Structure formats: structure tokens, C-alpha cells
């Protein structure tokens, strides 16, 4: 039942969706059913988006600081999941056997992508809750959040402030009763940027200074290299997409 694409990867088509089997991972990627586009070309686009989502989620998980919200990737994948869910529901309504193998397989793949999306959101919410004082102190960090995350952070900060005031702040001198939401008192601590992380070089960089001062050690970073290094040393490389955390 399989056919071979240009990359000689086995593809298994099931009605309106196609699953691409990736080496060592099994079938993971969902292709959209759009008849006016070439299936192989369309599958490549969506597989690329799904790979990007995996990378984004892993980077967020291992990174000690909150990273910029990946609006384009998240919106593209969320839209695709919504579209495929609607197609599956329509097919199930028209089918006598709603619990067919084909239907279950499609829903399983949708659930796996939904899990990855939820995992990404959970990691970011956890970081927001853990460093909400710092986020409001540092405007650059606040701007890394999506609009919904900013609203969540604002509401969470209000709850924290109200709880602290009722618990103990009201019993302290007035000058220390205020939290660091407006930067008046330095209660906030930022993420540990000197934490050691594992990373893999995605694009060859060449000679790269891993210290913060002139004359510090340099490393020759080539594609495929795996390092255990302080996050601060590769922070800019991660932001530029030259390395991924693992």
C-alpha cells in the first residue's frame, strides 16, 4: 500500500492524510489533504513545520530562560491540527464504521501533535510562574511572550501580589511592602544563564569565543558537534539558530 517519494522514504496514504515514516521515529508527520497541491511538495512543507515544532519544544524545555514565542510555527501547526480534526470528524460522520483502523490512526497522529503543542505551552507557563517578578522587571523578557502569555502573566502577578500582601507584606514596613512589578524593590532574580547545557551545532560556526572577555578560550564549532557548555556561552548561537539544545 506504500509508494516511494523523491527521498526514497516510505509513505503510507490513508484517505485525506499521509503519514511519512521517519528513520528511527516511525510515522509522525501529518500531511494536509489539498487536492490542488502536489502531495510530495505539501508533505515536505508540513514535515518541515513539525520538525521545527519538535526543535522549538526541546529548546524551550532545556533552556534556562524563556525563549521568544514561535508564533509562526505554533499557528501553522495549530491550524493544521484543527483542519485535520474537522476532516476526520466529517469522515466519521459519513462512515458506518467510525472506529475503523484508518480513523483511529489519524486521531492518534493528531493526539501526538496536540501533546507536543501542549508540552510547549506547559513549559512556558512553568517558566512564567517561576520568574514572574523578573519578567515584569525586565521589559525585553516580557516582550518575548505571546499576547495570551502576557495576559496570563499579568493576572498571575496580580494574584501573587494579593496573596503576599494578605500573608505577610501588610505586616512589614511600607517601603518593602511593594513587589518588584514596577522595579521599585529588587526582589526578582533572573534565570541562571551559567547553567550547563548540552547542545548540537546545526550550522558550522568556525572559531568561536566561549568566554565573555577578550582572550578567553575559543572553540572550532562544526556542524554535528555536540557540546556540554554554559548556556551563556552559546546563548546568541541559539537565538540565531546555529545550535539546538538536546
N, C-alpha and C positions, 0 to 999 in steps of 0.2 A: 504493500500500500504506500510505499515511500517513493519519492523521487529525489533526484540529486540536484542541488543548486550549483552556482558557479564556483563556490568554495569547496565543493565535494562534501558538504555537510549533509547528513540525512535529514530530510524534512518530512513531517507527518501532518497531512492536512485533514482537518475534521470540520467539514461544513464551512462556517464563516470564519474559522480561526485556524491558524497554523502554529505548530509548536516546533521550534528549532532546537535540536539536541546539541548541546554544547559539550565539548570534550571534558570529561570528569565531573560534569554537573548534572547531566540529564536534561530533559526538556524543561525549559524555563520561560522562554520568551513567547509572548503572545502577539500575533500579527493581526492587524485590523482587516476587516472584510470591506474593501473598497474596490469595486469591480473595474473602475476606470484607471486604476494604477497597476503597474507591473507588480505581481506578488513578491518576486525576489527583491526588487528595489524597496518596496514597502516594508518587507520583513527586516531588511537591513537597517532601515531608519528606526524602527521600533526596538530592535535588539540593541542598537546603539544607545537609545534612551534608557532602556532597562539596565544596561551595563553601567551607564552614568549614575543611575539611581543607586545601584549597589555600591559604587565607589563613594558617592556622596554620603550614604548611610554609614559606611565603615569609617570614613574620615571623621564624621561627626562623633561617632562612638569613641574613638581613640584620642581625639583631640582634647587637650585640657581646657581650651577656650571655646566659646560658641562661634561657629563659622557663619559666613553670610548665608542667608536663606536662599536656597536654589529654586527660585520662583519658576523659571522656565522648565526645568526638569520635572518638578513636582506637579505643575499644572498640566504638562503634557501627559504624564503617566496617569494622573487622576482622571483626566478627560477620557483617556483610552479605556481605563477600567470601567468607568461609568457607561461608555458606549458598548463595551463588550457585555456588561451585565444586562443591559437592556436587550441586546440581541439574543442572549441566552434565554432570558425570560420569555421573549416572543416565540422562540423556537419551542420552548417547553409548553407554552400555551397551545401551540399548534400540533404538538406531538402527542400521540397516545401514550407512549412510554416516556414520561417526564424524567424518570430516573435512569435513563439509558447510560451506557458507558461513556458515550460521547459527551452527554450533558454533564455528567459528574467530573469528567476530565477537564472540561472547560471551567467549571466552577472551582475546581482545585487550583488551577493556574491563576485564576482571578484572586482567590483567597491568599495565595502565596505572595502576590504582588501587593495586595492590601496589607498583609503583615509587614512587608518591608516599608511601606509608607507609614504605617502606624509606629513602627520601630523608630523611624527617623523623627517623627513628631515627639515621641516619648523622650528620646534623648535630649532634644532641645528644651522641652518643658522642664526636665530634670535640671538642666543647667540654669535655666531662668530662675527656678525656685531656689537653687543653691547659691546664686550670686545676684539676687535681685537688687541688693543695695549697691553693688558695684555697677550694675547695668544702668541704674539711674544716675550714678555719679559720672559715668563715662558716656558721653553723647555718642561717640563713634561706635561703641558696642551696642547701644540702644538702636542705632540705625541699621544694624545687621539683622534685626528681627523683621519678620513679616508684619503686616498691619495687624493681623489677628494676634500674633505673639505680643506685639506692643500693647494691645488692649488687655491681653491676659496678664502681662507683667504689671500694668498699671493697677488692675483690680487686685492682683495678688499682693502688691506693695501696700495698697490701702488696708487690706486685711491684716497683714503683718504689723503695720504701724498701729492699727487699732488694738490688736492683741497685746502688743508690747506695752502700750500705754496703760491698758487695763491691768496687766500683770505686774509691772514694776516701774515703768518710766514715770508714772504720776507721782511716785514716792521719791524721785531723785530731784536734785536742783534743776531749775528750769533751763539752765544753759546746756544741760546734757540730755534733756528730755526729747529733743528732736532727733529723728533718724537721719540717715545720710541721703535721703531722697533728693535734696536740693544742694548737696555738697557742703552743708554747714558744719558737720562734725564728721571726722574721719573714722567712721565705724567700719567702712566697707573694705574688704580685701579682694583683690582680683584673682584670676586663675593662676595656677603655678606654671609659668611658661618655661621653667627649667626642669620640668618633669621629663624623664627619659621615655622616648617612644621608638617604635620600630617603623621604618618607612622603606618604601621601594622606589627607586629612581625610575620615573616614567620617560623623561627626556634627558638625554646626555647634557650635562652642565659644564663639564670640564673642571678646571681648578676652581675650588670654591672655599672661601674662608668660613670656618665653622665657629670662630670666636667673634666677640663684639668689638675687639680692639685691633688696631693695626699691628701686623706682625704675628697674629695668632695662627694657629695651625690651619693648614689648607688640605682639602681632600680632593682627589680626582673622581668626580661623580659621573659614572657612565650608566647608560640605560640598563636596567635589570639589577643594578647593585642594591643590596639590602643592608640597611644601617640600623644600629641602635645608638641613638644620639639625643641630646637635649632638644626638646621641641623648639626652643627659641632659636636654635641654630638653623633650623630648616623651615621656620615659620613662613618666610617670604617665598620659598620654593613651593610650599604647599598652596599658598594663595595664587601663585602663577600657574599651578597645575603641573609643575615639573616633578613632583613626588606625590605619592599616595601613602597614607598611613595603613599599616597592616597589623 
